[in-house]
Amino acid sequence: MQKIINIAVIGCGYWGPNLIRNFRSVPNCNLVAVCDMKAERLSHMQNLYSGIKITADYREVVENSDIHAVAIATPVFSHLELGRQALLGGKHTFIEKPMASSSAQCRELIGLAEKKGLTLMVGHTFIYSTPVRKIKEIVDYGDIGELLYVTSQRLNLGLFQKDINVAWDLAPHDVSIILFVMGHAPSSVNCQGKEHMHSGVEGVTNMSLNFSNGGFATVQSSWLDPNKVRRMTFVGTKRMILYDDNEPLEKIKIYDKRVEVPPHYDTFAEFQFAYHYGDMYAPYLNQVEPLKVQCQHFLDCIKTGEKPLSSGLEGLQVVQVLEAASESLRRGGAKVDIDYAAAVDHLLAKRKGKVRRVGEDGLSTPERVASIELGLIAR
Ligand SMILES: NC(=O)c1ccc[n+]([C@@H]2O[C@H](COP(=O)([O-])OP(=O)(O)OC[C@H]3O[C@@H](n4cnc5c(N)ncnc54)[C@H](O)[C@@H]3O)[C@@H](O)[C@H]2O)c1
């Protein structure tokens, strides 16, 4: 792979300019063009970065053989078509979260990237942040004991969207963090919600994720709250972690608190839980902009051919959860199973070298059948 990667960003609305700024700041990357349908966004970008090529037509980007990679920061309904055209044009492709509007669309993009031998990465920004990396390290090390459950709240006033509900807008962050820390995807989802401003578009949702190993997580998302809240709690058998992303410095606090069940007791009167109240400490976190780490990781993966931490498969897992949540909303909060959650988990674990080989491709028969249907391995 060439040393300098020429990249273009499609979508210069609210979020695209953050990608543009970061791709300009990482070494060995040349941001050659930006694309947006709106002329005012293009002239704004040209004012900020003189000399940058601008275009309102994405085809000028995907058909340009000097461009090696494309980052897509447009609304979710356009991710499939723009992603498909970028991959067909031979570009390594970065797509903002959520990866696409359905798991079928994600599978198409994953299949296309595999076929073309191109890097496909999804913008699960928080897994590139220092606090989330630290939480993962603490949980994996066993410092908090067995992870019992996770709660997450992402609340603020607006911005109301018309085409996607609040779960599709905000929850990809929480779900991607939960999947990253827990190490696998839920097997079923329940979700309830309420529409207040736009008919058919829930502005408040409460999601429960059930994991086949007994794990549990809840995600509350809202566009109708007076305060901006970004809080997650990871409850372990030995300790508990509070992650508040709004805190300027002490974003993670580890509480030495737990409840112990006495090993034996003779009468019901003797039975009492033992509540342990210990110290709290806030580990030092080296503050680095997660987006910069994410952009650098995309370029590194293009150069080395390694699969990104947030590849198409992780993008698919998050969309599977959102899809199941939408189905549950339609069914009044009923439990909705996620098809192939175990198969995708297995493929991810296998890729990370954690799974013992079973057959020629390392998959058991049901996993192989599911993987073929997912388009992840050849028939
Ligand atoms: N990773 C994060 O933390 C984060 C934060 C915010 C938004 N996002 C994601 O970024 C994406 C964009 O969100 P946004 O809030 O910036 O949306 P936005 O509506 O503010 O901006 C989207 C821009 O894309 C342009 N556009 C749409 N279709 C196009 C096309 N076919 N060709 C060229 N330009 C096109 C629009 O003109 C608009 O300027 C979404 O997927 C969103 O979920 C990610």
PDBQT file of the ligand as one rigid body, heavy atoms in Angstrom, charges set to zero:
ROOT
HETATM    1  N1  LIG A 401     -19.550   9.394  15.630  1.00  0.00    +0.000 N 
HETATM    2  C1  LIG A 401     -20.249  10.347  16.216  1.00  0.00    +0.000 C 
HETATM    3  O1  LIG A 401     -20.035  10.672  17.380  1.00  0.00    +0.000 OA
HETATM    4  C2  LIG A 401     -21.330  11.037  15.438  1.00  0.00    +0.000 A 
HETATM    5  C3  LIG A 401     -21.885  12.227  15.915  1.00  0.00    +0.000 A 
HETATM    6  C4  LIG A 401     -22.875  12.838  15.154  1.00  0.00    +0.000 A 
HETATM    7  C5  LIG A 401     -23.315  12.258  13.976  1.00  0.00    +0.000 A 
HETATM    8  N2  LIG A 401     -22.759  11.103  13.558  1.00  0.00    +0.000 N 
HETATM    9  C6  LIG A 401     -23.217  10.441  12.320  1.00  0.00    +0.000 C 
HETATM   10  O2  LIG A 401     -22.755  11.176  11.185  1.00  0.00    +0.000 OA
HETATM   11  C7  LIG A 401     -23.692  11.034  10.126  1.00  0.00    +0.000 C 
HETATM   12  C8  LIG A 401     -24.100  12.432   9.650  1.00  0.00    +0.000 C 
HETATM   13  O3  LIG A 401     -24.772  13.084  10.697  1.00  0.00    +0.000 OA
HETATM   14  P1  LIG A 401     -24.894  14.688  10.734  1.00  0.00    +0.000 P 
HETATM   15  O4  LIG A 401     -25.489  14.995  12.045  1.00  0.00    +0.000 OA
HETATM   16  O5  LIG A 401     -23.605  15.298  10.337  1.00  0.00    +0.000 OA
HETATM   17  O6  LIG A 401     -25.966  14.937   9.581  1.00  0.00    +0.000 OA
HETATM   18  P2  LIG A 401     -26.238  16.324   8.830  1.00  0.00    +0.000 P 
HETATM   19  O7  LIG A 401     -27.600  16.213   8.241  1.00  0.00    +0.000 OA
HETATM   20  O8  LIG A 401     -25.914  17.487   9.702  1.00  0.00    +0.000 OA
HETATM   21  O9  LIG A 401     -25.180  16.331   7.651  1.00  0.00    +0.000 OA
HETATM   22  C9  LIG A 401     -25.225  15.434   6.579  1.00  0.00    +0.000 C 
HETATM   23  C10 LIG A 401     -24.645  16.130   5.337  1.00  0.00    +0.000 C 
HETATM   24  O10 LIG A 401     -24.563  15.165   4.297  1.00  0.00    +0.000 OA
HETATM   25  C11 LIG A 401     -24.933  15.781   3.074  1.00  0.00    +0.000 C 
HETATM   26  N3  LIG A 401     -25.383  14.744   2.141  1.00  0.00    +0.000 N 
HETATM   27  C12 LIG A 401     -26.450  13.899   2.301  1.00  0.00    +0.000 A 
HETATM   28  N4  LIG A 401     -26.524  13.059   1.247  1.00  0.00    +0.000 NA
HETATM   29  C13 LIG A 401     -25.482  13.347   0.439  1.00  0.00    +0.000 A 
HETATM   30  C14 LIG A 401     -25.006  12.827  -0.813  1.00  0.00    +0.000 A 
HETATM   31  N5  LIG A 401     -25.633  11.812  -1.424  1.00  0.00    +0.000 N 
HETATM   32  N6  LIG A 401     -23.924  13.385  -1.385  1.00  0.00    +0.000 NA
HETATM   33  C15 LIG A 401     -23.285  14.410  -0.781  1.00  0.00    +0.000 A 
HETATM   34  N7  LIG A 401     -23.682  14.964   0.391  1.00  0.00    +0.000 NA
HETATM   35  C16 LIG A 401     -24.754  14.426   1.002  1.00  0.00    +0.000 A 
HETATM   36  C17 LIG A 401     -26.037  16.765   3.473  1.00  0.00    +0.000 C 
HETATM   37  O11 LIG A 401     -26.163  17.806   2.507  1.00  0.00    +0.000 OA
HETATM   38  C18 LIG A 401     -25.537  17.284   4.830  1.00  0.00    +0.000 C 
HETATM   39  O12 LIG A 401     -24.767  18.463   4.713  1.00  0.00    +0.000 OA
HETATM   40  C19 LIG A 401     -24.846  10.185  10.677  1.00  0.00    +0.000 C 
HETATM   41  O13 LIG A 401     -24.643   8.850  10.324  1.00  0.00    +0.000 OA
HETATM   42  C20 LIG A 401     -24.719  10.377  12.175  1.00  0.00    +0.000 C 
HETATM   43  O14 LIG A 401     -25.263   9.316  12.917  1.00  0.00    +0.000 OA
HETATM   44  C21 LIG A 401     -21.772  10.491  14.244  1.00  0.00    +0.000 A 
ENDROOT
TORSDOF 0
